[in-house]
Amino acid sequence: MDILAWIIVVVLFIVGMAGSVYPILPGALAIYAAFFVYGFMVSFEPFGWLFWTIQTLIVAVLFLADYAVNAWGVKRYGGSRASVVGSTIGVLVGPFVIPAFGLVIGPFAGAVIGELLTGSDLDRSVKVGWGSLVGLFTSVVVKIALQAVMILLFALWLIF
């Protein structure tokens, strides 16, 4: 049973880390689920209230950061609310429409279209599109770092 538990935990960790790049995958929730899989299949004994508090706070920060950092990138480059919404739609729809490049093209195109709809000229709209990419890549780096911390804390809690 322990081997099966570890296989599931590792698969959930991989899915979680992939979710930091590919937004359709559950990301932090997959990593969080891995802790429960370990607990139910092996033991909850190593994890106390401090572990669960820290991990829950990290997940909350990840959810907030995911949207806030993308919006920050668009706003930093002068984008409007419409370009933030367009960029968010692009992040979600882009990978389905253009599987290989949709993750990059989607938010860029969404922000540009959103900004054009508000009456901005093409130069300004493209600048805002670049801002959406800055936000997206910053968000990915933050997610990778925080999710790696989640996994590291899990390992440390089991070792010590």
N, C-alpha and C positions, 0 to 999 in steps of 0.2 A: 504494500500500500504506500510505503514511503517513496518508492521509486516513481510510482504513478503520480503522487503528489508533486514531487520535484519536477517531473516532466511538465505537468500542467502549469506549475509556478513559472518555470523558465519560458514556456510558450507565452504565458500572459505577460511576462516581462518584455519579451521580444515584440509582441503586439503593442504593448504600451509604448515602447521606444519608437516603433514605427509610426505610431499615432501622433508623435510629436512632429513628424514631417508630413504625414498624410492625414489630414483632419477628419476623414470619414471614420478612421479607426478610433476606438475609445480612449487611447492614450492613458492618462493618469488613472482612469477608472479601471482599466485592465490591470495595472500594477496594484492598485488598491484591492481589487478582487483576488489577486494572487495571495495577499496576506490572509484573506478569509479561507481560501483553498488550503493553504498551509495549516491554518488553525483547525479547520474541520477535519482534515485528513491526517494531520500529524499531531499538533497540539497548539492550543492558544496560550499555554503556560509561559512562554518567553515574553509575551507581549502584555504589558500593563497599560495603565491609563496614560502614562507619558508617551509611550509609543503611538497609541491611537490618536492622541491629541496632536502630536507633531505631524503625523501623516495626514490627518484630516485638515490641518491648517495648510499644509503644502498643497493638497488637492484644491482647497478653496482658493489659494493664491494662484494656482495654475489656471483655474477657470476664469478668474478675474483678469489675470495677465493676458490670457489668450485674446480676449476682446479688447482690453484696454490698450495693449501694445500696438495692435493693428490700427486702432482708431488714432492712437498717438502719432503713428507714422503718417497717416493721411492728414491729420490736423497740422502736424509739424510742417508739412509742405503746402499748407494753405487750403486744404480740402474742406468741403462743406459736409453737412450731415448726409446729403445724397451720395457723396463719394464714399463715405464710410459705409453706408448701407450697400452701395454697389460693390465695394471691395469685399464685404462680408459675403454677399451673395456669390461673388466670383470665387471665393475660397471654397465654398460649399459645392458649387455647380461645376466649376472649371475642370476638376479631375475626372468628372464623368463625361463631359463633352469632348475634352481633348486629353485622353488618359496619360500620355507621356509628359505633356507640358502644361496641362491645365492648372496645375497647382501654382505655376508662376504667371501664366497668361490670364487666368481667371480673375484674380484680385486686381491685377493691373488694368485689364479691360473693364472690369466692373467699376473701378474708381474713375477711370477716364470717362466712361459713359455717364456715370452719376454726375460728374462735374460738368460735362457738356450739357446735360439736361437742366442744370441750374443757370445756363447761359454763359458759362466761362468759355474763353477761346481755347483753341486746340493746344497751344503752348502751355498754358496754365493747367489744362486737364492732364496733359502728359506728365507734367511735373508732379501733380498730385498722384498720378498712377505710379510713378517712381517711389513716392512716399509710401504708398501701400505696400510695395515690395520691401522697402526698408523695414516697415512695421512687421511684415510677414516673417522676414528672415530674423529679425530681432526676437520675435515671438518664438520661433523654432529654437533658437539658441537658449532662451530662457527655459523653455519646456524641456529640452534635452538635459540641461543642467539640473533642474529641480527634480525631474524624474530619476535621474541618476542618483541624486541624493536620497530619494525614497528607497531605491533598491539598496544603496549602500547602508542606510540606516537599518533596513531589514536584516542584512547580512551581519552587521555589527551587533544587533540585538540577539541574533542567534548564537554568535560567537561568545559574547560576554554575558 
